[in-house]
């Protein structure tokens, strides 16, 4: 699955760390900045969905 996070770099990093506790992170992109004057970035994650055995 692909997930796009959009926010400040700190928010995106903290959210990616949180998601890593629940999903298997296969890849995390570098932060892609929005056009100025925005201070937001986009972070792209590739994750493996949880297996049914882990959900129980």
matplotlib code that plots the C-alpha trace (Angstrom):
import matplotlib.pyplot as plt

x = [0.0, 1.1, 0.5, 1.2, 1.7, 1.4, 2.4, 5.5, 8.5, 8.4, 4.7, 5.3, 8.3, 6.4, 3.4, 5.6, 7.2, 3.8, 2.6, 5.7, 4.4, 1.3, 2.4, 5.5, 7.3, 8.9, 10.1, 10.0, 10.8, 12.8, 10.7, 9.5, 8.9, 5.8, 6.4, 7.3, 6.1, 4.6, 6.7, 4.9, 6.4, 5.1, 6.5, 5.6, 5.4, 5.2, 3.7, 2.6, -0.9, -1.2, -1.6, -4.8, -2.8, -1.4, -4.9, -6.2]
y = [0.0, 3.6, 6.3, 10.0, 12.1, 15.9, 18.3, 19.7, 17.5, 16.8, 15.8, 13.5, 11.8, 11.3, 9.9, 7.6, 6.3, 5.7, 3.8, 1.7, 0.3, -1.0, -1.6, -3.0, 0.0, -1.2, 2.3, 5.9, 8.6, 11.7, 14.8, 16.6, 20.3, 22.2, 25.3, 28.4, 30.0, 26.8, 25.1, 21.8, 18.6, 15.4, 12.0, 8.9, 5.5, 2.1, -0.3, -3.9, -4.3, -6.2, -9.9, -11.4, -13.3, -10.1, -8.5, -11.2]
z = [0.0, -0.6, 2.0, 1.6, 4.6, 4.3, 7.1, 8.8, 8.5, 12.2, 12.1, 9.1, 10.8, 14.0, 12.2, 10.1, 13.4, 14.9, 11.8, 11.9, 15.2, 13.4, 9.8, 8.2, 6.5, 3.3, 2.1, 3.3, 0.9, 1.5, 2.4, -0.6, 0.2, -1.0, -3.1, -1.1, 1.0, 2.4, 5.1, 4.6, 3.1, 1.6, 2.8, 0.9, 2.6, 1.1, 3.7, 4.0, 5.3, 8.6, 8.2, 9.6, 12.2, 13.7, 14.0, 16.4]

ax = plt.figure().add_subplot(projection="3d")
ax.plot(x, y, z, "-o")
ax.set_aspect("equal")
plt.show()
